[in-house]
Amino acid sequence: LAQALGLSVAQRKAAKDATMGKKKTEAEAPKVEEPKKDDTNHEEEDEPLVKELKDLDDQYLAIEKEYEKAVQELQKQYTQKQQPFLDARTKVLQSLETAPEEAKDKGTPALKDFWKQAMKNLPALEDHIEEWDEPVLEYCKDITKSWLDESDLAKGFRLHFHFVENPYFTNTELSKEYYVKEENPYTGEMSAKEIKATIIEWKPGKDVTVEKVTKKVKGGGAKKAKQKGKEKEEPRDSFFRGFFRNLKEGGHIPDDINLEEARELVDDDDEDDDEHMLELLMENDYEMGCCIRDSLVPFAIRWYTGEACPDDGYDEDDDEEEDSEEEDDDDDDDDNHGIDSESDEGMDVMSSVVPVPPHRVVNAVPPRSAYKSGQSLPERAGRA
């Protein structure tokens, strides 16, 4: 009671002494010792056999970490060997010898729209590039990658988008940094803990991430005539808005994200949880960054030509043909109404199934590094 009333330590002691003195005048009750309570929160100790197995597992994991470091060193060596070929690609694309006159001021004069087309063909980016983004991407001259820390590649990476002088922004480079952490040492799962992006310095009236909307004026007469034609800028979807934004674990969701629309796309019990939504945004962004790093940058020409695009086997003409066949089957069913269908059930099961177009790959999962593939060490060593 003294504690509940907020009394000081001295006041609690005085109250306790007074109570003890009063009890001495009464018949003393037999003293019963209560078992001592252990207030410390100890985790349940493992059984000896489980503990022994965990010790073996820790030793195995220690060797795994050594292997990862060795792979990183090997990766750095081969990255250095590959870099001259990427530099040569840039030089070829920058050549003005065979460039048409209208392409000489663009990012890749020798092959106009090279990076724009390659990015549009990458499944992870195709739905993020809007019509108004395309003229800006024509001035992209190169996309490169680097590690945040050369001594520890697992800390994260950086993407560089290089631009020639253009009418849209003053930046010559837009960069994106991914700070990464290991979620689970036993599965090799990695995730981004922070994503930093360059602030784009748009030239006046050239910001493609906003659109001008004519303000509606209520009423009429002189007031309407006075305010007629007034415009205001409103944000709109854009690669340069969605991709070049800063995100951080435990941070706030950017104000320009339509949360209602995002929640409609998520079928999850935690869809109303802002923290969960931020986690999904960062996961999606990290996957896009990994796809650019591991697929687009090294094999850009294959994405430009479309050779690298996944073959989903879906053909619109085939789909239309299937639809027409389905309509014919429906007509036949109407004509044969009343006939016992049980005898034909087994035969019609396969013919009645119309192929469903495969789900479009929008956010392709990045290729996992060799030492995070879940294979045993010898198998991965062979691949490396």
PAVOFI-241356 format. One record per residue (C-alpha): residue in one letter; x, y, z. Coordinates in steps of 0.02 Angstrom, whole numbers, padded with zeros to 5 digits, always signed. Layout:
! PAVOFI-241356
AXYZ;...
***
This chain:
! PAVOFI-241356
L+00000+00000+00000;A+00143+00118+00043;Q+00221+00083-00125;A+00055+00110-00214;L+00036+00278-00126;G+00207+00333-00187;L+00288+00352-00016;S+00475+00376-00001;V+00592+00236+00057;A+00604+00314+00232;Q+00416+00332+00244;R+00392+00151+00190;K+00516+00093+00325;A+00429+00196+00460;A+00261+00125+00410;K+00332-00050+00409;D+00410-00026+00584;A+00247+00042+00653;T+00153-00106+00585;M+00282-00228+00655;G+00272-00147+00828;K+00084-00160+00829;K+00090-00344+00783;K+00205-00380+00931;T+00062-00343+01052;E-00043-00476+00969;A-00022-00662+00983;E+00123-00713+00878;A+00075-00827+00735;P+00187-00973+00691;K+00321-00923+00567;V+00308-01006+00398;E+00453-00992+00278;E+00404-00954+00100;P+00507-01025-00041;K+00629-00900-00114;K+00582-00834-00284;D+00714-00821-00417;D+00682-00653-00500;T+00816-00678-00632;N+00749-00721-00805;H+00857-00865-00859;E+00826-00949-01025;E+00785-01131-01016;E+00949-01225-01025;D+00972-01344-01170;E+00983-01529-01144;P+01162-01595-01148;L+01138-01678-01318;V+01061-01521-01395;K+01201-01415-01323;E+01332-01532-01398;L+01249-01522-01569;K+01240-01332-01559;D+01426-01325-01521;L+01460-01428-01678;D+01346-01312-01775;D+01440-01158-01714;Q+01604-01234-01770;Y+01529-01270-01941;L+01464-01091-01952;A+01637-01023-01910;I+01708-01116-02061;E+01563-01049-02164;K+01612-00871-02118;E+01791-00906-02171;Y+01723-00971-02336;E+01620-00813-02362;K+01774-00703-02336;A+01872-00808-02461;V+01731-00792-02588;Q+01728-00604-02563;E+01913-00594-02602;L+01888-00701-02757;Q+01741-00592-02808;K+01846-00434-02795;Q+01983-00512-02901;Y+01866-00560-03041;T+01772-00395-03032;Q+01937-00308-03070;K+01964-00425-03218;Q+01789-00389-03286;Q+01794-00200-03264;P+01895-00164-03424;F+01756-00242-03528;L+01626-00129-03448;D+01739+00021-03479;A+01757-00031-03660;R+01567-00042-03675;T+01550+00136-03613;K+01680+00195-03738;V+01589+00111-03883;L+01422+00187-03832;Q+01501+00361-03817;S+01577+00357-03991;L+01520+00497-04107;E+01595+00426-04267;T+01438+00336-04325;A+01312+00429-04217;P+01166+00514-04306;E+01158+00701-04285;E+01001+00698-04176;A+01084+00578-04052;K+01249+00667-04025;D+01188+00761-03872;K+01108+00606-03793;G+01184+00489-03664;T+01235+00351-03785;P+01259+00432-03958;A+01318+00272-04043;L+01160+00179-03991;K+01021+00299-03948;D+00911+00257-03799;F+01024+00113-03748;W+01000+00125-03559;K+00820+00178-03572;Q+00775+00024-03673;A+00880-00094-03567;M+00795-00030-03408;K+00621-00047-03484;N+00656-00229-03526;L+00713-00271-03349;P+00563-00351-03261;A+00603-00265-03096;L+00592-00092-03177;E+00471-00106-03323;D+00317-00053-03223;H+00409+00089-03136;I+00461+00187-03290;E+00326+00306-03346;E+00301+00388-03516;W+00367+00555-03451;D+00523+00471-03379;E+00583+00410-03549;P+00645+00576-03620;V+00751+00599-03463;L+00827+00426-03475;E+00886+00464-03652;Y+01024+00567-03570;C+01088+00423-03463;K+01264+00380-03522;D+01309+00240-03401;I+01255+00141-03248;T+01391+00074-03134;K+01405-00011-02965;S+01525-00008-02818;W+01538-00077-02641;L+01511+00030-02487;D+01659-00053-02403;E+01790-00145-02506;S+01851-00235-02350;D+01678-00308-02315;L+01563-00326-02466;A+01419-00385-02356;K+01395-00208-02288;G+01307-00151-02446;F+01328-00076-02617;R+01304+00082-02718;L+01225+00112-02889;H+01280+00259-02999;F+01172+00330-03138;H+01282+00443-03247;F+01202+00579-03355;V+01266+00698-03486;E+01213+00880-03479;N+01025+00884-03506;P+00876+01001-03498;Y+00798+00916-03347;F+00917+00924-03197;T+01089+00990-03153;N+01155+00827-03076;T+01283+00732-03178;E+01263+00580-03066;L+01119+00507-02966;S+01169+00375-02840;K+01080+00250-02729;E+01160+00170-02575;Y+01099+00010-02494;Y+01157-00024-02315;V+01131-00209-02285;K+01121-00326-02136;E+01112-00514-02116;E+00940-00566-02055;N+00980-00748-02021;P+01154-00827-02023;Y+01078-01000-02051;T+00984-00954-02211;G+01095-00816-02277;E+00946-00698-02289;M+00999-00517-02313;S+00895-00359-02300;A+00921-00172-02314;K+00923-00073-02152;E+00940+00096-02239;I+00927+00161-02417;K+00998+00330-02465;A+00971+00420-02630;T+01034+00577-02714;I+00921+00730-02707;I+00880+00777-02887;E+00908+00960-02930;W+00771+00990-03058;K+00781+01137-03175;P+00633+01259-03170;G+00478+01183-03248;K+00568+01019-03291;D+00522+00909-03142;V+00440+00755-03219;T+00385+00690-03047;V+00247+00821-03039;E+00110+00875-03158;K+00021+01040-03175;V-00165+01031-03139;T-00287+01172-03172;K-00370+01224-03011;K-00559+01210-03012;V-00644+01372-02962;K-00815+01369-02879;G-00940+01503-02916;G-00943+01617-03066;G-00935+01795-03127;A-00785+01904-03088;K-00710+01783-02963;K-00707+01639-03087;A-00637+01749-03224;K-00500+01813-03108;Q-00442+01639-03053;K-00468+01553-03220;G-00313+01466-03286;K-00225+01452-03118;E-00122+01292-03105;K-00045+01196-02963;E+00083+01057-02959;E+00034+00885-02895;P+00146+00733-02873;R+00130+00590-02997;D+00207+00418-03021;S+00383+00423-03090;F+00540+00317-03088;F+00633+00470-03024;R+00510+00490-02880;G+00490+00307-02829;F+00669+00248-02849;F+00765+00397-02784;R+00692+00410-02610;N+00766+00383-02437;L+00705+00241-02327;K+00762+00183-02156;E+00711+00049-02032;G+00600+00125-01898;G+00581+00284-02000;H+00428+00365-02075;I+00343+00315-02236;P+00372+00452-02367;D+00227+00573-02382;D+00213+00547-02570;I+00167+00362-02553;N-00017+00322-02575;L-00043+00208-02424;E-00222+00162-02470;E-00168+00102-02641;A-00017+00010-02567;R-00126-00080-02439;E-00244-00139-02575;L-00097-00228-02656;V-00049-00316-02494;D-00150-00465-02435;D-00089-00474-02257;D-00158-00464-02081;D-00033-00325-02041;E-00083-00216-02190;D-00133-00073-02075;D+00035-00075-01987;D+00143+00067-02053;E+00300-00022-01993;H+00253-00174-02097;M+00218-00066-02249;L+00388+00017-02232;E+00469-00154-02221;L+00383-00206-02384;L+00437-00046-02470;M+00619-00072-02420;E+00615-00255-02470;N+00545-00210-02641;D+00673-00071-02664;Y+00817-00184-02613;E+00764-00317-02739;M+00760-00188-02877;G+00933-00127-02829;C+01002-00304-02830;C+00928-00338-03002;I+01009-00182-03072;R+01176-00229-02992;D+01178-00413-03038;S+01083-00417-03203;L+01069-00248-03288;V+01244-00176-03260;P+01345-00328-03317;F+01230-00385-03459;A+01153-00221-03519;I+01165-00261-03705;R+01064-00421-03681;W+00928-00323-03592;Y+00933-00192-03730;T+00903-00325-03864;G+00779-00420-03755;E+00880-00581-03758;A+00892-00582-03569;C+00704-00559-03544;P+00624-00711-03462;D+00524-00816-03584;D+00358-00842-03497;G+00286-00935-03647;Y+00135-00822-03652;D+00068-00769-03822;E-00082-00653-03838;D-00132-00735-04003;D-00134-00906-03920;D-00240-00834-03780;E-00367-00763-03903;E-00373-00931-03992;E-00406-01020-03827;D-00545-00896-03787;S-00631-00930-03954;E-00617-01118-03926;E-00694-01096-03754;E-00841-01002-03830;D-00866-01143-03956;D-00865-01270-03814;D-00997-01168-03722;D-01107-01169-03878;D-01088-01358-03893;D-01138-01378-03710;D-01295-01277-03741;D-01339-01384-03893;N-01312-01545-03795;H-01410-01490-03642;G-01491-01636-03553;I-01362-01768-03605;D-01284-01864-03461;S-01119-01776-03427;E-01045-01906-03310;S-00983-02016-03452;D-00888-01869-03529;E-00823-01799-03365;G-00653-01881-03369;M-00625-01835-03552;D-00677-01652-03533;V-00576-01611-03377;M-00418-01563-03472;S-00504-01484-03622;S-00608-01370-03512;V-00458-01291-03425;V-00406-01129-03510;P-00221-01088-03485;V-00199-00940-03370;P-00065-00814-03420;P+00079-00831-03297;H+00101-00695-03167;R+00208-00554-03232;V+00374-00541-03147;V+00377-00363-03082;N+00496-00371-02938;A+00617-00508-02986;V+00710-00583-02839;P+00896-00547-02859;P+01017-00691-02888;R+01088-00743-02721;S+01276-00737-02708;A+01366-00904-02719;Y+01396-00916-02533;K+01214-00877-02492;S+01131-01003-02606;G+01090-01132-02474;Q+01201-01264-02555;S+01331-01361-02461;L+01505-01289-02457;P+01583-01410-02585;E+01442-01379-02710;R+01461-01191-02695;A+01650-01202-02704;G+01629-01291-02870;R+01518-01152-02936;A+01639-01018-02877;
***
